[in-house]
Amino acid sequence: MAVDEAALERLRDDLLTAIRAAIRDSEHRVRGEFTEAISASEARLGARIDASAAETRRHMGVVAEGLKSNIALVAEGVITLTERLAAGMRQGVEIIDRRLLRVETRLLSTGSPGPRAGGGTAES
């Protein structure tokens, strides 16, 4: 049996061409499948990120409202304490003013000399 070398060479070349074409087709198909899978994954991930962002915005809105409420309570407390402190200070000043008035009245009614211009009293 004689082997036709030229026919074998053509067969080998034809097989290589067919194999290369099949590999290219397979590569294009796999790339397309990967591209579709990645695109679908990106879309799902984008939707999850958008949902998470919306949930975070809602949560921060609730937190901000709570903080505003707490700040308002603190401000009311500061105002109340300031008013109480001012009233207490007024009472203290009034008490001191009355005591000084009594001392002045006693000094004037007893005839005791008051302080002199130099800061001393009549005895000094």
C-alpha positions as CSV (number, residue, x, y, z in Angstrom):
1,M,0.0,0.0,0.0
2,A,1.5,3.2,-1.1
3,V,1.0,6.3,1.0
4,D,0.3,9.5,-0.9
5,E,2.4,12.0,0.9
6,A,0.8,15.0,-0.8
7,A,-2.7,13.8,0.2
8,L,-1.6,13.3,3.8
9,E,-0.1,16.8,3.8
10,R,-3.3,18.3,2.5
11,L,-5.3,16.3,5.1
12,R,-3.0,17.5,7.8
13,D,-3.4,21.1,6.6
14,D,-7.2,20.8,6.3
15,L,-7.4,19.3,9.9
16,L,-5.2,22.1,11.3
17,T,-7.3,24.7,9.6
18,A,-10.5,23.1,10.9
19,I,-9.1,22.8,14.4
20,R,-7.9,26.5,14.3
21,A,-11.4,27.6,13.1
22,A,-13.1,25.5,15.9
23,I,-10.8,27.0,18.5
24,R,-11.5,30.6,17.2
25,D,-15.2,29.9,17.2
26,S,-15.0,28.4,20.7
27,E,-12.9,31.4,21.9
28,H,-15.5,33.8,20.5
29,R,-18.3,31.9,22.1
30,V,-16.6,31.7,25.5
31,R,-15.7,35.4,25.4
32,G,-19.3,36.2,24.6
33,E,-20.6,34.0,27.4
34,F,-18.1,35.7,29.8
35,T,-19.1,39.1,28.6
36,E,-22.8,38.4,29.1
37,A,-22.1,36.9,32.6
38,I,-20.0,39.8,33.6
39,S,-22.6,42.3,32.3
40,A,-25.4,40.5,34.2
41,S,-23.2,40.4,37.3
42,E,-22.5,44.1,37.0
43,A,-26.2,44.9,36.6
44,R,-27.1,42.8,39.7
45,L,-24.3,44.4,41.7
46,G,-25.3,47.9,40.5
47,A,-28.9,47.2,41.7
48,R,-27.7,46.0,45.0
49,I,-25.5,49.1,45.5
50,D,-28.4,51.4,44.5
51,A,-30.7,49.6,47.0
52,S,-28.0,49.8,49.7
53,A,-27.4,53.5,49.0
54,A,-31.2,54.2,49.2
55,E,-31.4,52.3,52.5
56,T,-28.4,54.2,53.9
57,R,-30.0,57.5,52.9
58,R,-33.2,56.6,54.6
59,H,-31.3,55.5,57.7
60,M,-29.3,58.7,57.8
61,G,-32.5,60.7,57.5
62,V,-33.9,59.0,60.5
63,V,-30.6,59.5,62.4
64,A,-30.5,63.2,61.4
65,E,-34.1,63.7,62.6
66,G,-33.2,62.0,66.0
67,L,-30.2,64.3,66.3
68,K,-32.2,67.4,65.5
69,S,-34.7,66.3,68.2
70,N,-31.9,65.7,70.7
71,I,-30.2,69.0,69.9
72,A,-33.6,70.8,70.4
73,L,-33.9,69.2,73.8
74,V,-30.4,70.2,74.8
75,A,-31.1,73.8,73.7
76,E,-34.3,73.9,75.7
77,G,-32.3,72.6,78.8
78,V,-29.6,75.3,78.3
79,I,-32.3,78.0,78.1
80,T,-34.0,76.7,81.2
81,L,-30.7,76.5,83.1
82,T,-29.7,80.0,81.9
83,E,-33.0,81.4,83.1
84,R,-32.7,79.7,86.5
85,L,-29.1,80.9,86.9
86,A,-30.1,84.4,86.0
87,A,-33.0,84.4,88.5
88,G,-30.7,83.0,91.2
89,M,-28.1,85.7,90.4
90,R,-30.8,88.4,90.6
91,Q,-31.9,87.0,94.0
92,G,-28.4,86.9,95.2
93,V,-27.7,90.5,94.1
94,E,-31.0,91.7,95.6
95,I,-30.0,90.0,99.0
96,I,-26.6,91.6,98.9
97,D,-28.1,95.0,97.9
98,R,-30.6,94.8,100.9
99,R,-27.7,93.9,103.3
100,L,-25.6,96.8,102.0
101,L,-28.6,99.1,102.4
102,R,-29.1,97.9,106.0
103,V,-25.4,98.5,106.7
104,E,-25.6,102.0,105.3
105,T,-28.8,102.7,107.2
106,R,-27.1,101.6,110.5
107,L,-24.0,103.6,109.8
108,L,-26.1,106.7,109.0
109,S,-28.4,106.2,112.0
110,T,-25.5,105.7,114.5
111,G,-23.6,108.7,113.2
112,S,-20.5,106.7,112.4
113,P,-18.3,108.4,109.9
114,G,-18.0,106.7,106.6
115,P,-14.8,106.0,104.7
116,R,-12.6,109.0,103.9
117,A,-11.3,109.9,100.5
118,G,-8.0,108.0,101.1
119,G,-9.8,104.7,101.7
120,G,-9.4,104.8,105.4
121,T,-11.9,105.4,108.2
122,A,-12.0,108.3,110.8
123,E,-10.1,106.2,113.3
124,S,-7.1,105.6,111.1
